[in-house]
Amino acid sequence: MINSKVIFENTYGYENFITDEERNEIETWAFLEQERMRKVYPINNESDQRKKDIIRHFGKLSELTHVPKLVNELKEKLIEYEQLEEFLPEPHNGDWISIVGQDAYVEPHIDANLNRNYYTRRYNLLISLPTSGGLPIYDGKIIPVKEKLIWRCDAGLYNHTSEIVNGNRFRINLSFGFSISIDWENKKFNKKVIKSLI
């Protein structure tokens, strides 16, 4: 049962999107799949993120050997909860899971969009957070997320990054990606929320 919608300064999320048991299942699966994930280097070539001992593992769900049924059920639950209608699969990274360790972080970036009529939106579900740090930074604002919370990131519109991970706990993030129709988004709110992308 989802506890409540949480309004942040520039986005929103849902607390307790998953139960403790579901969180544990996904965390266990993530560590089992870690060796099959790619070690990713920062797209901006940040030198401090290219150290050999930095843990920056990233796995597209379509490339992993096994994805629990639970993960697909959570995506369907999200689509229903958010009443998403006119969208296409996110074509670049799709749905993915990441494991980020000590001294690592998500570098600042804006995701690529499908075309000028669809923008990339991601819903990020925090499976595990470090002892300190690791919080997302979205359009310049720190989002005070908690474990088991899922939050909306209009990744193709706004710059996003994260704090540096500190401590012996990993930052594990399960991310669902969508290409959202701009026309549908504007009709939904009966006003021009988003202009066509150039």
Backbone torsions as a table, in degrees:
resi	resn	phi	psi	omega
1	MET	NA	125.2	178.4
2	ILE	-70.9	130.3	-175.0
3	ASN	-71.6	-58.3	-176.9
4	SER	-167.7	157.4	173.5
5	LYS	-81.7	134.1	-178.8
6	VAL	-114.6	125.0	179.6
7	ILE	-96.2	119.5	174.3
8	PHE	-96.2	-178.7	-175.3
9	GLU	-62.5	-36.0	-175.2
10	ASN	-136.2	16.3	174.9
11	THR	-164.9	-162.4	179.1
12	TYR	-153.1	169.4	178.1
13	GLY	-154.2	-179.3	178.4
14	TYR	-127.6	121.0	177.2
15	GLU	-72.3	151.7	175.2
16	ASN	50.6	44.9	177.2
17	PHE	-65.2	-25.2	176.1
18	ILE	-128.6	160.5	177.2
19	THR	-84.4	171.0	175.5
20	ASP	-61.2	-40.0	-179.7
21	GLU	-64.8	-41.7	178.6
22	GLU	-67.2	-39.8	176.8
23	ARG	-59.8	-45.1	180.0
24	ASN	-63.5	-39.8	179.4
25	GLU	-63.2	-43.7	-179.0
26	ILE	-69.9	-38.9	178.4
27	GLU	-62.8	-45.5	178.4
28	THR	-60.2	-45.1	178.0
29	TRP	-61.1	-42.3	-179.0
30	ALA	-59.9	-44.3	-180.0
31	PHE	-68.4	-34.2	177.0
32	LEU	-66.3	-32.5	-178.3
33	GLU	-91.2	-3.2	-173.1
34	GLN	-56.4	-40.9	-177.7
35	GLU	-67.8	-17.9	178.4
36	ARG	-93.3	-7.7	177.7
37	MET	-79.9	155.2	176.0
38	ARG	-82.8	142.1	168.6
39	LYS	-82.8	118.0	-173.9
40	VAL	-101.5	139.2	176.2
41	TYR	-100.1	153.2	-174.1
42	PRO	-65.3	139.4	-178.5
43	ILE	-69.3	-21.2	179.0
44	ASN	-95.2	5.0	176.7
45	ASN	64.7	33.4	177.2
46	GLU	-62.1	120.2	-173.3
47	SER	-63.9	-32.4	-178.1
48	ASP	-70.8	-12.6	179.9
49	GLN	-100.8	6.3	-179.9
50	ARG	-104.3	6.6	178.7
51	LYS	-66.7	145.1	-175.8
52	LYS	-63.9	-32.0	-175.3
53	ASP	-88.9	1.1	177.8
54	ILE	-75.2	130.9	177.5
55	ILE	-94.6	110.8	177.8
56	ARG	-138.4	77.9	-176.9
57	HIS	-100.5	139.2	-174.0
58	PHE	-141.3	130.3	180.0
59	GLY	-135.7	119.6	170.5
60	LYS	-67.6	134.9	-178.2
61	LEU	-60.6	-31.2	-179.4
62	SER	-68.9	-15.1	-177.5
63	GLU	-104.4	-5.3	-179.4
64	LEU	-86.6	155.4	-175.9
65	THR	-73.5	-27.0	-176.8
66	HIS	-148.0	133.9	173.5
67	VAL	-126.1	122.1	-178.8
68	PRO	-59.1	147.3	175.9
69	LYS	-55.3	-34.0	-179.9
70	LEU	-54.6	-40.6	-177.2
71	VAL	-61.8	-45.3	178.4
72	ASN	-65.4	-36.6	178.1
73	GLU	-65.0	-37.7	178.6
74	LEU	-66.5	-37.6	178.4
75	LYS	-65.9	-42.7	177.8
76	GLU	-62.8	-40.6	177.3
77	LYS	-61.0	-41.5	179.4
78	LEU	-64.1	-47.0	-179.7
79	ILE	-58.1	-43.2	179.1
80	GLU	-67.5	-42.8	-176.9
81	TYR	-66.5	-37.9	-179.2
82	GLU	-88.8	-4.4	-179.1
83	GLN	53.8	46.6	178.6
84	LEU	-78.0	132.0	-177.1
85	GLU	-123.7	-66.2	-174.7
86	GLU	-93.9	91.0	178.4
87	PHE	-144.8	161.3	175.0
88	LEU	-122.8	162.0	175.0
89	PRO	-59.8	142.1	175.3
90	GLU	-70.3	117.9	-166.7
91	PRO	-82.1	-14.3	-172.3
92	HIS	-91.6	-55.6	-179.6
93	ASN	-118.5	-10.8	178.9
94	GLY	59.9	-137.0	173.6
95	ASP	-96.6	142.2	-176.9
96	TRP	-150.1	167.6	173.2
97	ILE	-131.9	144.8	-179.2
98	SER	-133.7	151.6	174.8
99	ILE	-126.7	118.8	-176.8
100	VAL	-122.5	130.2	-175.1
101	GLY	-109.9	-169.0	-177.1
102	GLN	-46.8	131.8	176.5
103	ASP	71.5	1.7	178.1
104	ALA	-97.6	164.1	177.3
105	TYR	-159.4	166.5	173.0
106	VAL	-84.9	122.0	-177.1
107	GLU	-73.9	153.5	-179.2
108	PRO	-62.1	132.5	178.7
109	HIS	-166.6	164.6	170.2
110	ILE	-121.1	132.3	-178.5
111	ASP	-70.3	152.0	173.9
112	ALA	-69.8	148.4	177.1
113	ASN	-104.5	157.3	-179.3
114	LEU	-62.0	-50.8	176.2
115	ASN	-164.2	-169.8	-174.1
116	ARG	-73.8	-8.6	-178.8
117	ASN	-106.7	-6.3	179.4
118	TYR	-133.4	136.3	177.4
119	TYR	-119.1	156.4	-177.9
120	THR	-84.0	125.7	173.6
121	ARG	-123.0	138.0	177.4
122	ARG	-124.3	147.4	171.7
123	TYR	-116.2	116.5	-173.8
124	ASN	-103.5	122.2	-178.6
125	LEU	-106.8	114.3	-177.1
126	LEU	-82.5	108.2	-179.3
127	ILE	-82.6	-38.3	-179.4
128	SER	-147.9	140.8	176.0
129	LEU	-121.2	149.6	-179.4
130	PRO	-72.6	173.9	178.4
131	THR	-55.7	-41.9	173.9
132	SER	-150.8	160.3	-177.5
133	GLY	75.8	-168.9	176.5
134	GLY	81.2	-1.6	-179.2
135	LEU	-72.1	144.4	178.0
136	PRO	-69.1	148.4	173.9
137	ILE	-120.6	116.7	-171.1
138	TYR	-123.1	117.8	-178.1
139	ASP	52.9	39.8	176.0
140	GLY	84.8	-1.6	-177.8
141	LYS	-113.5	134.5	175.5
142	ILE	-74.4	128.9	179.6
143	ILE	-98.2	114.8	-175.8
144	PRO	-79.6	68.8	-177.5
145	VAL	-76.2	164.2	174.4
146	LYS	-126.3	164.5	172.8
147	GLU	-60.7	145.4	179.1
148	LYS	77.5	1.6	177.8
149	LEU	-93.4	139.7	175.2
150	ILE	-114.0	136.0	-177.3
151	TRP	-133.2	152.3	-177.4
152	ARG	-85.3	129.5	178.1
153	CYS	-128.1	109.2	174.7
154	ASP	-78.9	77.5	-166.4
155	ALA	-67.4	-24.5	179.0
156	GLY	-87.5	-0.1	-178.1
157	LEU	-115.5	-32.6	-172.4
158	TYR	-126.8	144.3	175.6
159	ASN	-65.3	139.1	178.6
160	HIS	-145.6	152.6	-175.2
161	THR	-158.5	-163.0	174.2
162	SER	-149.6	163.9	171.7
163	GLU	-70.0	161.6	175.4
164	ILE	-68.7	138.8	178.5
165	VAL	-78.2	130.0	177.9
166	ASN	-127.3	143.7	177.4
167	GLY	99.3	-179.8	-172.2
168	ASN	-95.0	8.8	174.6
169	ARG	-101.1	145.2	-178.6
170	PHE	-87.5	154.9	170.2
171	ARG	-94.4	109.8	-179.7
172	ILE	-113.3	123.4	-175.2
173	ASN	-127.5	126.4	174.0
174	LEU	-103.5	122.8	-172.3
175	SER	-122.2	127.4	176.6
176	PHE	-103.6	127.1	-175.8
177	GLY	-110.7	142.6	178.9
178	PHE	-139.1	147.4	166.7
179	SER	-101.0	109.7	-172.5
180	ILE	-93.9	132.7	176.5
181	SER	-67.6	124.4	178.6
182	ILE	-66.8	-39.1	178.3
183	ASP	-60.2	-44.7	179.5
184	TRP	-63.4	-42.1	-179.8
185	GLU	-61.8	-42.9	-179.7
186	ASN	-68.0	-39.5	178.6
187	LYS	-66.5	-36.7	-178.8
188	LYS	-58.9	-38.4	-178.2
189	PHE	-100.1	2.5	177.3
190	ASN	57.2	31.2	174.9
191	LYS	-161.6	166.4	-177.4
192	LYS	-82.5	87.1	-179.5
193	VAL	-73.0	-41.8	-176.9
194	ILE	-127.3	131.5	174.8
195	LYS	-80.7	159.5	175.3
196	SER	-58.6	142.8	-178.7
197	LEU	-79.1	145.5	178.7
198	ILE	-101.2	NA	NA
